[in-house]
Amino acid sequence: MIRSELIQKIAEENPHLFQRDVERIVNTIFEEIIEAMARGDRVELRGFGAFSVKKRDARTGRNPRTGAAVEVEEKHVPFFKTGKGLRDRLNGEG
Amino acid sequence: MGDRTLTRMDLSEAVFREVGLSRNESAQLVESVLKHICDALAAGETVKISSFGTFSVREKGARVGRNPKTGEEVPIQPRRVLTFRPSHLMKDRVAAGNRR
């Protein structure tokens, strides 16, 4: 399923809404999650999962081609942990 | 750097502000977006949200695990796990926003 198919499904269930409003609603949800993580916040959606930010320490990496040492700066990466409800559903328990 | 935890309430508040539906209907829409994603994943589908990320289901084979406390061997049944791969846009925005 891709974004446009998700929008389509929501639009079909809500015939009283304009398609463009459904697009704005769906986009707002994903945008809000990214903005939260960009601030360093967590987004916890019970039964679905939690989006959080993990810190990766600075390290000395290597260019795999030349073997030269390169300093890699500290960085922050997005992380998603599947919620219990969804994990159970994937395994047919719920 | 923030350390707040947002919930469904914050997402429906954002929808409420953006579109001007009632708070109740905004909450229901957030719920149905999550439900449709869960349904697709439970059916084994990959969910690809452009400029956000990709949720995909992986099959894991059976293996012998160990209870870390007792050292006892326990069989782990084959199971399905979910992985999320963030888009480049998400990675870039999260990295930029949290840079000191």
Backbone of each chain as ProteinMPNN parsed JSONL, in Angstrom:
{"seq_chain_A": "MIRSELIQKIAEENPHLFQRDVERIVNTIFEEIIEAMARGDRVELRGFGAFSVKKRDARTGRNPRTGAAVEVEEKHVPFFKTGKGLRDRLNGEG", "coords_chain_A": {"N_chain_A": [[0.848, -1.189, 0.0], [0.547, 2.204, -0.805], [1.03, 5.764, -0.151], [-0.985, 7.195, -1.627], [-2.935, 5.243, -1.984], [-3.716, 4.749, 0.596], [-4.85, 7.228, 1.213], [-6.958, 7.129, -0.586], [-8.514, 5.019, 0.487], [-9.33, 6.113, 2.955], [-10.785, 8.261, 1.999], [-12.883, 6.97, 0.699], [-14.254, 5.907, 2.866], [-15.176, 8.177, 4.016], [-17.27, 9.838, 2.648], [-18.308, 12.383, 2.878], [-16.24, 14.131, 3.002], [-13.985, 16.285, 1.231], [-11.73, 15.159, -1.273], [-9.278, 16.532, -1.293], [-9.152, 17.464, 1.305], [-8.925, 15.093, 2.73], [-6.433, 14.322, 1.826], [-4.917, 16.37, 3.018], [-5.343, 15.784, 5.709], [-4.18, 13.207, 6.049], [-1.555, 13.788, 5.268], [-0.89, 15.678, 7.223], [-0.781, 14.13, 9.554], [1.484, 12.453, 9.137], [3.397, 14.425, 8.779], [3.388, 15.715, 11.256], [4.47, 13.753, 12.891], [7.089, 13.574, 11.896], [7.966, 16.197, 12.439], [7.869, 16.198, 15.228], [9.878, 14.329, 15.877], [12.037, 15.684, 14.779], [12.307, 17.675, 16.615], [13.273, 16.249, 18.643], [11.473, 14.877, 20.117], [9.299, 12.145, 21.177], [6.955, 9.905, 19.642], [4.246, 8.229, 20.662], [2.202, 5.629, 19.914], [-0.157, 3.801, 21.051], [-0.632, 0.333, 20.657], [0.103, 0.477, 18.058], [2.779, 1.514, 17.626], [5.975, 3.069, 18.474], [7.602, 6.067, 17.657], [10.869, 7.218, 17.812], [13.917, 9.011, 18.625], [17.221, 8.135, 18.075], [20.49, 8.419, 19.392], [23.541, 8.483, 17.732], [26.792, 7.933, 18.509], [29.782, 9.881, 17.897], [32.307, 8.612, 15.75], [35.262, 6.915, 14.562], [35.378, 6.241, 11.317], [35.848, 4.19, 8.392], [36.866, 4.583, 5.052], [35.618, 2.351, 2.929], [36.671, 1.678, 0.502], [39.225, 2.858, 0.159], [40.362, 2.528, 2.638], [41.063, 4.605, 4.221], [41.018, 6.505, 7.242], [38.165, 8.141, 8.541], [36.582, 10.811, 10.217], [33.517, 10.419, 11.738], [30.783, 12.315, 12.498], [28.82, 12.816, 15.515], [25.426, 11.757, 15.373], [21.829, 11.902, 14.888], [19.269, 9.536, 14.605], [16.15, 8.397, 13.164], [13.881, 6.134, 14.784], [11.837, 3.233, 14.971], [9.69, 1.426, 17.027], [7.853, -1.45, 17.089], [4.534, -1.728, 18.282], [2.859, -3.632, 20.894], [0.254, -4.574, 20.317], [0.108, -4.515, 17.486], [2.266, -6.156, 16.843], [1.392, -8.592, 17.862], [-0.825, -8.944, 16.239], [0.34, -9.347, 13.739], [1.205, -11.859, 14.039], [-1.033, -13.315, 14.119], [-2.482, -13.229, 16.533], [-4.767, -11.739, 17.593]], "CA_chain_A": [[0.0, 0.0, 0.0], [1.294, 3.455, -0.84], [0.322, 6.911, 0.422], [-2.206, 7.547, -2.37], [-3.947, 4.21, -1.74], [-4.199, 5.009, 1.958], [-5.738, 8.386, 1.088], [-8.141, 6.638, -1.278], [-9.339, 4.234, 1.427], [-9.937, 7.028, 3.928], [-11.765, 9.056, 1.254], [-14.063, 6.121, 0.461], [-14.995, 5.755, 4.128], [-15.679, 9.481, 4.448], [-17.733, 10.499, 1.412], [-18.671, 13.775, 3.131], [-15.038, 14.98, 2.961], [-13.348, 16.467, -0.074], [-10.482, 14.412, -1.452], [-8.106, 17.333, -0.904], [-9.093, 17.519, 2.773], [-8.395, 13.8, 3.175], [-4.984, 14.409, 1.589], [-4.314, 17.23, 4.054], [-5.411, 15.072, 6.99], [-3.167, 12.147, 6.057], [-0.232, 14.417, 5.245], [-0.67, 16.324, 8.52], [-0.406, 13.106, 10.534], [2.886, 12.065, 8.929], [4.218, 15.618, 8.98], [3.461, 15.953, 12.698], [5.393, 12.757, 13.46], [8.459, 13.983, 11.525], [8.301, 17.421, 13.188], [8.121, 15.832, 16.623], [11.199, 13.708, 15.963], [13.038, 16.708, 14.478], [12.499, 18.41, 17.881], [13.811, 15.319, 19.637], [10.36, 14.278, 20.865], [8.857, 10.791, 20.855], [5.527, 9.796, 19.345], [3.865, 6.9, 21.118], [0.853, 5.31, 19.462], [-0.477, 2.508, 21.658], [-1.19, -0.677, 19.765], [0.721, 0.606, 16.744], [4.22, 1.541, 17.85], [6.509, 4.343, 18.938], [8.689, 6.67, 16.89], [11.76, 7.959, 18.687], [15.176, 9.421, 18.016], [18.372, 7.524, 18.731], [21.739, 9.14, 19.182], [24.694, 7.676, 17.331], [27.997, 8.654, 18.917], [30.827, 10.137, 16.909], [33.221, 7.478, 15.676], [36.199, 6.96, 13.456], [34.979, 5.241, 10.326], [36.846, 3.964, 7.356], [36.409, 4.512, 3.679], [35.806, 0.926, 2.623], [37.421, 1.511, -0.743], [40.641, 3.224, 0.295], [40.854, 2.182, 3.969], [41.423, 5.822, 4.94], [40.191, 6.797, 8.411], [37.382, 9.375, 8.441], [35.827, 11.109, 11.427], [32.076, 10.507, 11.524], [30.229, 13.095, 13.606], [27.638, 12.351, 16.243], [24.2, 12.081, 14.643], [20.575, 11.385, 15.435], [18.526, 8.8, 13.581], [14.799, 7.993, 13.545], [13.749, 4.727, 15.154], [10.446, 2.826, 15.219], [9.527, 0.158, 17.727], [6.488, -1.953, 16.885], [3.74, -1.874, 19.5], [2.472, -5.005, 21.195], [-0.974, -4.928, 19.604], [0.415, -4.78, 16.078], [3.16, -7.319, 16.796], [0.541, -9.765, 18.057], [-1.675, -9.122, 15.051], [1.152, -9.898, 12.652], [1.354, -13.281, 14.288], [-2.362, -13.898, 14.208], [-2.993, -13.343, 17.907], [-5.469, -10.575, 18.118]], "C_chain_A": [[0.887, 1.243, 0.0], [0.405, 4.595, -0.348], [-1.008, 7.19, -0.281], [-3.309, 6.508, -2.164], [-4.553, 4.361, -0.344], [-5.205, 6.165, 1.932], [-7.057, 7.962, 0.444], [-9.087, 5.889, -0.341], [-10.058, 5.134, 2.428], [-11.034, 7.854, 3.234], [-13.046, 8.247, 1.018], [-14.914, 5.96, 1.716], [-15.646, 7.053, 4.59], [-16.167, 10.288, 3.26], [-18.119, 11.963, 1.624], [-17.461, 14.711, 3.094], [-14.54, 15.109, 1.524], [-12.055, 15.677, -0.094], [-9.273, 15.23, -0.971], [-8.001, 17.489, 0.619], [-8.526, 16.217, 3.328], [-6.877, 13.79, 2.971], [-4.305, 15.23, 2.674], [-4.281, 16.528, 5.4], [-4.29, 14.039, 7.089], [-1.762, 12.756, 6.089], [0.115, 15.071, 6.58], [-0.186, 15.316, 9.562], [1.071, 12.731, 10.371], [3.836, 13.236, 9.183], [4.435, 15.88, 10.476], [4.46, 14.995, 13.368], [6.842, 13.159, 13.14], [8.877, 15.223, 12.321], [8.629, 17.108, 14.632], [9.528, 15.253, 16.766], [12.308, 14.72, 15.671], [13.296, 17.583, 15.717], [13.126, 17.527, 18.948], [12.731, 14.681, 20.483], [10.073, 12.863, 20.377], [7.391, 10.835, 20.456], [5.116, 8.366, 19.667], [2.412, 6.622, 20.769], [0.524, 3.892, 19.914], [-1.112, 1.545, 20.664], [-0.585, -0.639, 18.372], [2.245, 0.55, 16.898], [4.671, 2.914, 18.296], [7.662, 4.788, 18.042], [9.56, 7.442, 17.867], [13.052, 8.274, 17.946], [16.31, 8.768, 18.785], [19.624, 8.29, 18.374], [22.822, 8.151, 18.782], [25.938, 8.486, 17.661], [28.952, 8.885, 17.746], [31.773, 8.939, 16.902], [34.214, 7.701, 14.542], [35.822, 5.848, 12.502], [36.108, 5.042, 9.325], [36.183, 3.988, 5.986], [36.68, 3.086, 3.212], [36.636, 0.698, 1.358], [38.919, 1.758, -0.532], [41.226, 2.82, 1.641], [41.245, 3.406, 4.782], [40.473, 6.067, 6.109], [39.462, 8.114, 8.197], [36.623, 9.574, 9.739], [34.352, 11.213, 11.073], [31.503, 11.217, 12.74], [29.073, 12.393, 14.304], [26.4, 12.685, 15.416], [22.988, 11.439, 15.298], [19.777, 10.725, 14.326], [17.13, 8.413, 14.088], [14.74, 6.496, 13.841], [12.27, 4.422, 15.407], [10.437, 1.494, 15.933], [8.072, -0.266, 17.599], [5.781, -2.134, 18.229], [3.257, -3.314, 19.663], [1.246, -5.449, 20.391], [-0.704, -5.321, 18.164], [1.295, -6.02, 15.936], [2.344, -8.606, 16.93], [-0.326, -10.028, 16.831], [-0.912, -9.728, 13.89], [1.293, -11.406, 12.795], [0.022, -13.951, 14.589], [-2.897, -14.095, 15.602], [-3.736, -12.086, 18.315], [-6.213, -9.804, 17.073]], "O_chain_A": [[1.87, 1.308, 0.737], [-0.799, 4.427, -0.155], [-2.031, 7.397, 0.371], [-4.491, 6.854, -2.169], [-5.744, 4.13, -0.138], [-6.268, 6.092, 2.547], [-8.133, 8.38, 0.872], [-10.301, 6.096, -0.368], [-11.24, 4.943, 2.714], [-12.085, 8.111, 3.822], [-14.152, 8.775, 1.125], [-16.141, 5.886, 1.641], [-16.542, 7.048, 5.435], [-15.565, 11.299, 2.898], [-18.245, 12.71, 0.655], [-17.617, 15.931, 3.146], [-14.652, 14.185, 0.718], [-11.373, 15.54, 0.922], [-8.367, 14.698, -0.329], [-6.904, 17.629, 1.159], [-7.744, 16.229, 4.279], [-6.13, 13.314, 3.825], [-3.255, 14.847, 3.191], [-3.312, 16.655, 6.149], [-3.55, 13.995, 8.073], [-0.894, 12.304, 6.835], [1.264, 15.028, 7.019], [0.709, 15.612, 10.353], [1.818, 12.696, 11.349], [4.927, 13.065, 9.727], [5.539, 16.224, 10.899], [5.19, 15.375, 14.283], [7.714, 13.093, 14.006], [10.0, 15.296, 12.819], [9.559, 17.68, 15.201], [10.276, 15.637, 17.664], [13.395, 14.631, 16.243], [14.373, 18.163, 15.854], [13.47, 18.001, 20.03], [13.036, 14.011, 21.469], [10.537, 12.443, 19.317], [6.659, 11.723, 20.895], [5.574, 7.416, 19.033], [1.504, 7.291, 21.263], [0.877, 2.915, 19.254], [-2.022, 1.913, 19.922], [-0.729, -1.583, 17.595], [2.905, -0.345, 16.369], [3.856, 3.818, 18.477], [8.561, 4.014, 17.715], [9.053, 8.233, 18.663], [13.253, 7.863, 16.804], [16.354, 8.841, 20.013], [19.809, 8.744, 17.245], [22.994, 7.11, 19.417], [26.118, 9.594, 17.155], [28.922, 8.17, 16.745], [32.008, 8.325, 17.943], [34.023, 8.563, 13.684], [35.931, 4.666, 12.828], [37.172, 5.654, 9.419], [35.08, 3.474, 5.801], [37.833, 2.666, 3.111], [37.23, -0.365, 1.183], [39.763, 0.98, -0.979], [42.447, 2.768, 1.791], [41.712, 3.271, 5.913], [39.265, 5.863, 5.985], [40.052, 9.089, 7.732], [36.081, 8.621, 10.3], [33.973, 12.003, 10.208], [31.706, 10.784, 13.874], [28.438, 11.496, 13.748], [26.32, 13.761, 14.824], [23.11, 10.554, 16.146], [19.626, 11.283, 13.239], [16.943, 8.137, 15.273], [15.453, 5.698, 13.232], [11.545, 5.237, 15.978], [11.093, 0.544, 15.506], [7.166, 0.484, 17.963], [6.368, -2.633, 19.19], [3.246, -4.1, 18.716], [1.209, -6.556, 19.855], [-1.217, -6.328, 17.676], [1.1, -6.832, 15.032], [2.572, -9.58, 16.211], [-0.537, -11.174, 16.435], [-1.458, -10.536, 13.138], [1.474, -12.129, 11.816], [-0.041, -15.005, 15.222], [-3.677, -15.015, 15.848], [-3.362, -11.436, 19.292], [-6.849, -8.797, 17.383]]}, "seq_chain_B": "MGDRTLTRMDLSEAVFREVGLSRNESAQLVESVLKHICDALAAGETVKISSFGTFSVREKGARVGRNPKTGEEVPIQPRRVLTFRPSHLMKDRVAAGNRR", "coords_chain_B": {"N_chain_B": [[16.966, 20.197, 23.138], [13.997, 18.373, 22.689], [11.94, 16.501, 24.996], [9.535, 15.445, 25.071], [6.606, 13.382, 24.981], [4.558, 12.59, 22.398], [1.142, 11.792, 21.661], [-1.708, 9.973, 20.306], [-3.579, 11.974, 20.766], [-2.228, 14.387, 20.324], [-1.737, 14.179, 17.611], [-4.342, 14.156, 16.598], [-5.128, 16.656, 17.405], [-3.503, 18.231, 15.782], [-4.597, 17.624, 13.286], [-7.133, 18.628, 13.685], [-6.573, 21.399, 13.933], [-5.515, 21.881, 11.389], [-7.479, 21.164, 9.468], [-9.979, 21.768, 10.435], [-12.115, 20.137, 11.233], [-14.384, 18.552, 13.563], [-13.15, 17.936, 16.912], [-13.631, 15.359, 17.706], [-14.133, 14.009, 15.272], [-11.677, 14.389, 14.055], [-10.033, 12.848, 15.688], [-11.079, 10.331, 15.143], [-10.333, 10.054, 12.475], [-7.54, 9.972, 12.623], [-7.308, 7.568, 13.944], [-8.401, 5.851, 11.994], [-6.518, 6.031, 9.966], [-4.272, 4.832, 11.172], [-5.376, 2.307, 11.572], [-5.821, 1.353, 8.958], [-3.199, 1.123, 8.072], [-2.224, -0.833, 9.836], [-3.945, -2.981, 9.122], [-3.159, -3.514, 6.458], [-0.513, -4.303, 6.89], [-0.892, -6.53, 8.527], [-2.011, -8.171, 6.672], [0.192, -8.851, 5.355], [1.223, -7.067, 3.597], [3.457, -4.54, 2.237], [3.903, -1.274, 3.454], [4.224, 1.747, 2.022], [5.095, 4.913, 2.5], [5.565, 7.73, 0.852], [8.274, 9.994, 1.238], [8.139, 9.68, 3.959], [8.451, 6.964, 5.071], [9.049, 3.37, 4.976], [7.132, 0.616, 5.911], [7.699, -2.72, 6.526], [7.026, -6.241, 6.446], [8.71, -8.923, 7.83], [9.61, -12.341, 7.568], [10.575, -14.467, 10.103], [12.639, -17.204, 10.765], [12.353, -20.308, 12.681], [14.169, -20.668, 15.744], [16.622, -21.639, 18.209], [16.362, -20.277, 21.295], [17.502, -18.646, 24.327], [16.833, -18.495, 27.73], [17.808, -15.661, 29.266], [18.165, -15.332, 31.946], [18.039, -17.814, 33.28], [19.487, -19.438, 31.625], [18.399, -21.489, 30.329], [17.428, -23.438, 27.522], [15.141, -22.424, 25.04], [12.689, -23.095, 22.596], [12.156, -20.933, 19.813], [9.449, -19.96, 18.036], [8.712, -19.785, 14.464], [8.16, -16.501, 13.264], [6.507, -13.367, 12.449], [7.924, -10.25, 11.855], [7.972, -6.659, 12.149], [9.536, -4.174, 10.22], [10.766, -0.856, 10.096], [11.727, 1.426, 7.728], [13.142, 4.45, 7.576], [12.511, 7.288, 5.425], [14.783, 9.111, 3.25], [14.304, 11.806, 3.489], [13.059, 11.978, 6.017], [15.168, 11.061, 7.647], [17.096, 13.046, 7.138], [15.787, 15.359, 8.106], [15.414, 14.73, 10.801], [18.047, 14.408, 11.624], [19.053, 17.002, 11.125], [17.423, 18.577, 12.779], [18.157, 17.782, 15.332], [20.758, 18.422, 15.613], [23.48, 19.813, 17.359]], "CA_chain_B": [[16.308, 19.024, 22.549], [12.737, 18.069, 23.377], [11.836, 15.142, 25.527], [8.114, 15.264, 25.244], [6.033, 12.248, 24.263], [3.275, 12.889, 21.772], [0.246, 10.64, 21.55], [-2.798, 10.153, 19.34], [-4.242, 13.24, 21.033], [-1.492, 15.464, 19.658], [-1.942, 14.054, 16.162], [-5.693, 14.607, 16.229], [-5.136, 18.116, 17.598], [-2.896, 18.801, 14.57], [-5.596, 17.482, 12.221], [-8.188, 19.59, 14.039], [-6.082, 22.748, 13.582], [-5.23, 21.971, 9.957], [-8.618, 20.998, 8.578], [-11.178, 22.37, 10.989], [-13.194, 19.201, 11.543], [-14.538, 18.515, 15.015], [-12.077, 17.189, 17.587], [-14.026, 13.953, 17.698], [-13.913, 13.435, 13.941], [-10.228, 14.376, 13.821], [-9.509, 11.679, 16.401], [-11.493, 9.131, 14.397], [-9.543, 9.954, 11.246], [-6.198, 9.491, 13.01], [-7.489, 6.151, 14.232], [-8.58, 5.019, 10.797], [-5.234, 5.966, 9.236], [-3.466, 3.789, 11.819], [-6.024, 1.018, 11.364], [-5.562, 0.895, 7.586], [-1.787, 0.7, 7.987], [-2.159, -2.13, 10.541], [-4.636, -3.998, 8.319], [-2.318, -3.867, 5.312], [0.652, -5.038, 7.401], [-1.36, -7.839, 9.007], [-2.246, -8.974, 5.468], [1.506, -9.149, 4.796], [1.601, -6.043, 2.608], [4.41, -3.49, 2.594], [3.265, 0.036, 3.408], [5.254, 2.684, 1.601], [4.601, 6.283, 2.552], [6.64, 8.528, 0.253], [8.876, 11.042, 2.063], [8.041, 9.342, 5.383], [9.22, 5.739, 5.256], [8.44, 2.113, 4.539], [6.929, -0.438, 6.898], [7.591, -4.001, 5.853], [6.905, -7.412, 7.311], [9.706, -9.948, 7.529], [9.38, -13.651, 8.18], [11.761, -14.966, 10.802], [12.587, -18.65, 10.937], [12.446, -20.828, 14.043], [15.544, -20.828, 16.237], [16.679, -21.972, 19.629], [16.755, -19.129, 22.103], [17.937, -19.0, 25.668], [16.37, -17.592, 28.776], [19.063, -15.051, 29.714], [18.265, -15.406, 33.402], [18.285, -19.174, 33.765], [20.361, -20.155, 30.71], [17.624, -22.601, 29.797], [17.124, -23.324, 26.093], [13.718, -22.416, 24.705], [12.493, -22.969, 21.15], [11.429, -19.746, 19.38], [8.66, -20.328, 16.86], [8.816, -18.824, 13.356], [7.222, -15.395, 13.505], [6.613, -12.236, 11.53], [8.281, -9.009, 12.535], [7.813, -5.455, 11.349], [10.667, -3.252, 10.234], [10.473, 0.455, 9.527], [12.889, 2.054, 7.123], [12.794, 5.858, 7.368], [12.906, 7.871, 4.143], [15.924, 10.032, 3.346], [13.809, 13.087, 3.971], [12.886, 11.883, 7.47], [16.502, 10.981, 8.264], [17.745, 14.355, 7.052], [15.132, 16.33, 8.984], [15.674, 14.342, 12.192], [19.457, 14.709, 11.887], [19.223, 18.459, 11.157], [16.71, 19.143, 13.92], [18.773, 17.412, 16.605], [22.174, 18.798, 15.599], [23.748, 20.812, 18.395]], "C_chain_B": [[15.093, 18.647, 23.368], [12.784, 16.712, 24.016], [10.379, 14.847, 25.85], [7.677, 13.991, 24.52], [4.681, 12.648, 23.714], [2.454, 11.614, 21.675], [-0.755, 10.898, 20.422], [-3.466, 11.51, 19.503], [-3.565, 14.396, 20.317], [-1.678, 15.402, 18.154], [-3.346, 14.523, 15.79], [-5.844, 16.106, 16.437], [-4.567, 18.811, 16.349], [-3.876, 18.745, 13.401], [-6.722, 18.491, 12.431], [-7.798, 21.008, 13.625], [-5.966, 22.922, 12.078], [-6.491, 21.988, 9.109], [-9.916, 21.588, 9.133], [-12.372, 21.443, 11.087], [-13.371, 19.24, 13.056], [-13.387, 17.718, 15.617], [-12.355, 15.693, 17.533], [-13.744, 13.304, 16.344], [-12.424, 13.386, 13.597], [-9.604, 13.143, 14.474], [-9.85, 10.391, 15.657], [-10.672, 8.943, 13.125], [-8.125, 9.473, 11.529], [-6.262, 7.985, 13.24], [-7.631, 5.331, 12.956], [-7.329, 4.987, 9.928], [-4.372, 4.85, 9.839], [-4.039, 2.404, 11.551], [-5.736, 0.484, 9.959], [-4.117, 0.436, 7.411], [-1.634, -0.677, 8.642], [-2.784, -3.243, 9.716], [-3.762, -4.472, 7.163], [-1.126, -4.706, 5.772], [0.263, -6.436, 7.866], [-1.636, -8.767, 7.829], [-0.926, -9.28, 4.755], [1.98, -8.143, 3.759], [2.675, -5.119, 3.145], [3.67, -2.162, 2.503], [4.342, 1.09, 3.179], [4.671, 4.084, 1.567], [5.725, 7.191, 2.064], [7.004, 9.689, 1.164], [8.649, 10.844, 3.569], [8.875, 8.096, 5.649], [8.43, 4.521, 4.822], [8.335, 1.137, 5.703], [6.881, -1.755, 6.13], [7.631, -5.144, 6.852], [7.942, -8.432, 6.88], [9.368, -11.227, 8.254], [10.678, -14.077, 8.851], [11.599, -16.462, 11.027], [12.65, -19.055, 12.399], [13.912, -20.882, 14.454], [15.483, -21.21, 17.709], [17.171, -20.745, 20.375], [17.17, -19.598, 23.478], [17.336, -18.008, 26.644], [17.616, -16.978, 29.405], [19.246, -15.17, 31.236], [18.674, -16.799, 33.864], [19.243, -19.955, 32.854], [19.67, -21.329, 30.033], [17.328, -22.391, 28.304], [15.62, -23.357, 25.863], [13.563, -22.29, 23.193], [11.729, -21.683, 20.843], [10.758, -20.103, 18.058], [8.925, -19.341, 15.714], [7.788, -17.717, 13.568], [7.441, -14.305, 12.48], [6.954, -10.985, 12.334], [8.186, -7.841, 11.565], [9.111, -4.658, 11.382], [10.218, -1.951, 9.584], [11.764, 1.029, 8.989], [12.53, 3.506, 6.838], [13.261, 6.347, 6.001], [14.125, 8.77, 4.349], [15.488, 11.358, 3.913], [13.642, 13.068, 5.487], [14.244, 11.866, 8.168], [17.176, 12.346, 8.284], [17.123, 15.351, 8.021], [15.386, 16.014, 10.451], [17.129, 14.666, 12.558], [19.651, 16.218, 12.04], [18.597, 19.061, 12.409], [17.399, 18.874, 15.248], [20.257, 17.764, 16.674], [22.39, 19.892, 16.645], [24.271, 22.114, 17.795]], "O_chain_B": [[15.149, 18.605, 24.597], [13.581, 15.861, 23.622], [10.056, 14.103, 26.776], [8.315, 13.575, 23.553], [3.77, 13.0, 24.464], [2.992, 10.509, 21.615], [-0.667, 11.887, 19.694], [-3.874, 12.131, 18.521], [-4.23, 15.276, 19.77], [-1.767, 16.435, 17.49], [-3.525, 15.209, 14.784], [-6.606, 16.758, 15.722], [-5.081, 19.842, 15.916], [-3.978, 19.691, 12.62], [-7.199, 19.12, 11.487], [-8.601, 21.731, 13.036], [-6.281, 23.987, 11.547], [-6.574, 22.738, 8.136], [-10.843, 21.874, 8.376], [-13.516, 21.894, 11.033], [-12.594, 19.889, 13.755], [-12.733, 16.93, 14.933], [-11.453, 14.877, 17.344], [-13.195, 12.205, 16.269], [-11.965, 12.458, 12.932], [-8.752, 12.48, 13.882], [-9.027, 9.482, 15.552], [-10.352, 7.818, 12.743], [-7.572, 8.67, 10.778], [-5.395, 7.232, 12.796], [-7.056, 4.248, 12.841], [-7.103, 4.007, 9.218], [-3.814, 4.027, 9.113], [-3.298, 1.446, 11.33], [-5.44, -0.699, 9.791], [-3.845, -0.522, 6.688], [-1.001, -1.573, 8.084], [-2.221, -4.333, 9.618], [-3.637, -5.671, 6.915], [-0.769, -5.694, 5.131], [0.988, -7.403, 7.633], [-1.517, -9.986, 7.947], [-0.919, -9.891, 3.686], [3.012, -8.34, 3.119], [2.797, -4.932, 4.355], [2.894, -1.948, 1.572], [5.231, 1.3, 4.004], [3.85, 4.403, 0.707], [6.715, 7.4, 2.766], [6.133, 10.293, 1.788], [8.937, 11.741, 4.362], [9.878, 8.151, 6.36], [7.294, 4.626, 4.361], [9.318, 0.864, 6.392], [6.105, -1.892, 5.184], [8.189, -5.031, 7.943], [8.039, -8.767, 5.7], [8.904, -11.215, 9.395], [11.745, -14.051, 8.239], [10.534, -16.923, 11.437], [12.967, -18.234, 13.261], [14.791, -21.112, 13.623], [14.441, -21.117, 18.357], [18.264, -20.24, 20.115], [17.189, -20.796, 23.761], [17.34, -16.803, 26.391], [18.407, -17.695, 30.019], [20.37, -15.112, 31.736], [19.54, -16.951, 34.725], [19.755, -21.003, 33.246], [20.283, -22.067, 29.262], [17.013, -21.277, 27.885], [14.912, -24.201, 26.413], [14.233, -21.465, 22.572], [10.758, -21.366, 21.531], [11.415, -20.495, 17.093], [9.315, -18.199, 15.956], [6.668, -17.982, 14.005], [8.425, -14.311, 11.739], [6.34, -10.707, 13.364], [8.299, -7.998, 10.35], [9.716, -4.487, 12.441], [9.409, -1.942, 8.657], [12.768, 1.109, 9.696], [11.71, 3.779, 5.962], [14.275, 5.885, 5.48], [14.455, 9.14, 5.476], [16.196, 11.969, 4.713], [14.03, 14.016, 6.17], [14.449, 12.568, 9.158], [17.749, 12.759, 9.292], [17.837, 16.103, 8.684], [15.557, 16.926, 11.26], [17.408, 15.139, 13.66], [20.326, 16.669, 12.965], [19.176, 19.954, 13.028], [17.247, 19.648, 16.193], [20.934, 17.453, 17.654], [21.562, 20.792, 16.787], [24.548, 23.064, 18.527]]}, "name": "protein", "num_of_chains": 2, "seq": "MIRSELIQKIAEENPHLFQRDVERIVNTIFEEIIEAMARGDRVELRGFGAFSVKKRDARTGRNPRTGAAVEVEEKHVPFFKTGKGLRDRLNGEGMGDRTLTRMDLSEAVFREVGLSRNESAQLVESVLKHICDALAAGETVKISSFGTFSVREKGARVGRNPKTGEEVPIQPRRVLTFRPSHLMKDRVAAGNRR"}
